[in-house]
Amino acid sequence: MLMKVYADNAATTKISKTALAAMMPCYEEIYGNPSSLHSVGQDAFHAVRDARVQIADILNCAPDEIYFTSGGSESDNWAIKGVAELMAKKGKKHIISTKFEHHAVLHTLKYLERRGFEITLLDVYENGIIHLDDLKNAIREDTALVTVMYANNEIGSVQPIREIGAICRENGVLFHTDAVQAVGHLPIDVEADNIDMLSLSGHKFHGPKGVGALYCKKSIRLPNLIEGGAQERNRRAGTENVPAIVGMAAALKEASDNLEENMKKLSALRDKVIDGLLKIPCSRVNGDRTQRLPGNVSMCFEGVEGESLLLYLDMVGIQASSGSACTSGSLDPSHVLLAIGLPHEVAHGSLRLSFCEENTAEQADYIIEQVPPIIERLRDMSPLWERLQKERGNA
Ligand SMILES: *Cc1c(COP(=O)(O)O)cnc(C)c1O
């Protein structure tokens, strides 16, 4: 029997009923401009203010340390370019990050490199986790910023954020984290975790798309992103996206209220699927088995082409993702999988399943049942698989 299994929640999530319910009045009743002085405007102003307080409470920061943005990419760009501009004035033009950041970070660092900044990208080793000694050794007198993602979007590995933050504090270096995959999925406390700046995005935790936030510690005088009106304390002008902001706050509140329960449920689902799929010959898990996002399954199957696997899975109702991205006509394997040391031909056979709390044990069984015959079929047609078998004397 065909099932419908959406398992691509790391790409985006379905909006929750709670978030949607919170948004609707913002279209129908609270439609004023938060900058207007009349009551309809003031209702919208209060809705945005309440959302800011709610998010700040969850992250454990002050409401005026939250800046609403259009999403994770904007928050990453703003944080990194902003600090770069700020610190360049003090002669600090060195930035430390990792090899497997999201492109919103990596491409921003490339942009800065072209403008005279020096970038050090830390190794993430086979399990997708940096070594703290590498970080300590990389910090210099002129280091302006350390930016390390909280959890990786492809392989799910979670970094020792609190320790990284502590090292940055000791050395007087600012610390930004792209926490887009972690917020709403892991317990986060910017104070305890020694985080100076943090990016988050609404649509990765059942909020609406096109809205996010940047947490920025009050002591950092971040340069303005958009000139114009006085929104976001003069730093990002433009009339607020009131429904999206309100929806994002409601989604985050819901995720954080159910955090422990969801983490337990998802990690059980994750481990069940990983154990099930590991029975496939010549398969491997990408990333750390325990320091891992609760809902992330990332695996490679030798002699399989990731894109084909996805298409076949879609035909049986399973929506997943592969690490590889098609760049300008040539198939480049994912930079994340290459960063953890996988050879090109192995990285091509990648599969990412990312679960949310709506996924069920029955769906996990269905995945475990559907994937192996598809892999077998793809291998039967694969010249690469044939070659590998010959090399190993199995043919
Ligand atoms: C999705 C994602 C982003 C980008 O967020 P958008 O809101 O889609 O711009 C950035 N970083 C990570 C780790 C992501 O998973």
The ligand as a MOL file (V3000), in Angstrom:
LIG
                    3D

  0  0  0     0  0            999 V3000
M  V30 BEGIN CTAB
M  V30 COUNTS 15 15 0 0 0
M  V30 BEGIN ATOM
M  V30 1 C 17.5010 26.7280 5.7960 0
M  V30 2 C 18.7900 27.1720 6.3350 0
M  V30 3 C 19.2500 28.4860 6.1460 0
M  V30 4 C 18.5020 29.4840 5.3060 0
M  V30 5 O 17.3120 29.8850 5.9110 0
M  V30 6 P 16.2070 30.6380 5.0310 0
M  V30 7 O 15.2040 31.0990 6.0220 0
M  V30 8 O 15.6610 29.6300 4.0760 0
M  V30 9 O 16.9070 31.7650 4.3470 0
M  V30 10 C 20.4520 28.8530 6.7140 0
M  V30 11 N 21.1670 27.9790 7.4340 0
M  V30 12 C 20.7620 26.7190 7.6510 0
M  V30 13 C 21.5980 25.8100 8.4810 0
M  V30 14 C 19.5740 26.2670 7.0880 0
M  V30 15 O 19.1920 25.0090 7.3040 0
M  V30 END ATOM
M  V30 BEGIN BOND
M  V30 1 1 1 2
M  V30 2 1 2 3
M  V30 3 2 2 14
M  V30 4 1 3 4
M  V30 5 2 3 10
M  V30 6 1 4 5
M  V30 7 1 5 6
M  V30 8 2 6 7
M  V30 9 1 6 8
M  V30 10 1 6 9
M  V30 11 1 10 11
M  V30 12 2 11 12
M  V30 13 1 12 13
M  V30 14 1 12 14
M  V30 15 1 14 15
M  V30 END BOND
M  V30 END CTAB
M  END
